[in-house]
């Protein structure tokens, strides 16, 4: 009996038709959107990248908003006319002190000034001059010489050094006096950037007012040790005489190392001489106000978390610096306060110490960010570099004399100015980025073309 024929298999189900793409996307050449979310790794990547990008964009926009707010607060000063119609009166001029931070170059301080300080000064229309210190002690030397130049102009000419040639500033001052150009009679002001510059500024101020006008004589150098005379050649053998008679080979003379920079002047006094120093009677009762500006500068790979936190919060730094610079431009200041003694320092030894002033505590927290090599003693390999700096100022504590401290003034905004600045609203167009600005321009252009009322000679009313 023949086997039955095998049953035919059932027909395979028809394949599902592919989904029709969106006709609008198909006309634009865009493929169909995926039907599922990306993988876990891609989700983590896009979430972290978006969070970092959003943080940077938000902080940058708010930083621009803070700088713009303080710029609007002082821009009315640029519209004020000069005091003299003939142009023979000098305007108010500020002095900007900045120096290279410990462990880094001067360019870092210049970038910090350009980013946070310069926009507000430029909006105010004031004039300013720079004092830049490329090495430790340059600001101290300039500040002391500026004070001594002021004293020479106020006191008798007998105090001037007859052997010293006049400086460029002295020649300019003499030229202005002969031409009848008046000096600015109001308060000028000093802007000091960074704790390291602030310590040199205070040291130079004390040296200029409490030190002599002429550099003190250098201590005599010790006499060289006496050498025992050698025996005469008559008592020497013939072999030694012939060896001495031979001409010695001339060694190539080493090229004299020329200093790359002019030598830094040595200080005219020390901090220990402050109490016994004489303050000139021509010293004003109020010195030019000053404003210490913070400059956070932290180096090191292990400090990356702190540096990232500061990078994402630059808007707060811009607001703090803007407040200080606006107070300088508006010329509102107060006295420096004398700090009360700590409750813990009730011992007799602590009561004998000199009182602490507010100037000593300004920006003191920045010293914690300095590199460790700043606090180490000079090693023999750095002897040449150490010889260029006559006095180490940054690593020493700030010593204040009461006569100088009570004459100093500090820039600070008044409550009325604070209320006026708080009411300033910065337009969004001043702080928006390039993409948002272009989109805004495109929207305005499109709405203008679409909804503007075109009227012409051929249109019907």
SULMO-V34566 format. One record per run of one state. SS is the DSSP state (2 for helix, 1 for strand, 0 for the rest). FROM is the first residue (numbers start at 1). TO is the last residue. If there is no record, write none. Layout:
SS/FROM/TO
SS/FROM/TO
This chain:
0/1/22
2/23/28
0/29/39
2/40/79
0/80/88
1/89/89
0/90/92
1/93/99
0/100/105
2/106/124
0/125/126
1/127/133
0/134/137
2/138/154
0/155/156
2/157/159
0/160/167
2/168/179
0/180/181
1/182/182
0/183/189
1/190/193
0/194/194
2/195/210
0/211/232
2/233/235
0/236/237
2/238/245
0/246/270
2/271/273
0/274/289
1/290/293
0/294/300
2/301/311
0/312/313
2/314/330
0/331/332
1/333/335
0/336/337
1/338/338
0/339/347
2/348/351
0/352/356
1/357/357
2/358/361
0/362/363
2/364/369
0/370/371
2/372/375
0/376/379
2/380/388
0/389/401
2/402/405
0/406/408
1/409/411
0/412/414
2/415/422
0/423/427
2/428/430
0/431/433
2/434/451
0/452/461
